[in-house]
Amino acid sequence: MQNTNLLPAVRDVLNFSNEERCLFILKERWFPYPIAKNILNELEFHLKHPKKSRMPGRLIVGGTNNGKTSIINKFIRSHQPYDDENVKIIPVISAKAPESSSISDLYGVLLYQLGIPYRNTDRVNKKREQVQEIFALCQIKMLIIDELHNILVASVPKQKAFMVALKNLSNELMMPIILVGTADALHAINSDAQLSNRFSPLVLPRWQYTDDYKTLLASIEATLPLHKESNIATSEEIALYILDQSEGYIGEIIDFVNYAARYAIENKIEKINMDSLKNCGFVKPSMRKNIANLIDI
């Protein structure tokens, strides 16, 4: 059988047009790897944690485009809402931290997501009571706050007030809260010993040239509808070049390989090689802020 390196569903795509294959490459895909599995297991543990007055929480920390949100989305997809008689049960809900660092704005986002009417001018206590009521009704067991580093644009007192309000909400609902953000988010919790103890970090480091990295590359290649095998996991030159140009961020690794795969299709190469990698238009993350200095514009 040809293309045995590809997943069966991907082999079927080989008969599609070039445009269709390029669009297929852009679809969101989930690639399991050890650290992600560990974090998902930790989230499962917290979701099933017996209720108590001081529920534990975690802070998932990683660089930009290093898989944080993908892990959260994977977890949420595993715990979809479902109907129970006349009530929709929602095991997990997530929201982005507001740049205003206002707990009132966060309550508003949560109420909007849950379809509960409110006014922006409502007092924060009224919004909090509405949140508590709907969380209890829908049996929400976990709240995830993504992009926690957003609150750092606010003053330090506002940041602290936001974090204390989250801690109090967790206590009142006896529900774990999971925070997600870049390393900067650590500043939001390290200013208070109680917060740093409550939200211990789960770190997503950058990738290194290891067997796990090579397994990841093989998993990515298995999802690319190319007619020829690229062997990006077993070619040390290619694997190291991808790692260097992506700077070890999993989102950048996937994007870079996708760029090269599309280039290979459009230029009838049908495999990822050094030519497709160097000519696909991918720009190293650290170089993007200086791109204006590299071109004549």
WOGI-V712596 format. One record per helix or strand. SS is the DSSP state (hx for helix, st for strand). FROM is the first residue (numbers start at 0). TO is the last residue. If there is no record, write none. Layout:
{{SS:FROM:TO} {SS:FROM:TO}}
This chain:
{{hx:7:12} {hx:17:24} {hx:33:46} {st:56:61} {hx:67:76} {st:81:83} {st:86:88} {st:91:95} {hx:102:112} {hx:123:136} {st:141:145} {hx:147:152} {hx:155:172} {st:175:180} {hx:184:189} {hx:192:197} {st:198:203} {hx:210:220} {hx:235:245} {hx:249:265} {hx:273:278} {hx:284:293}}
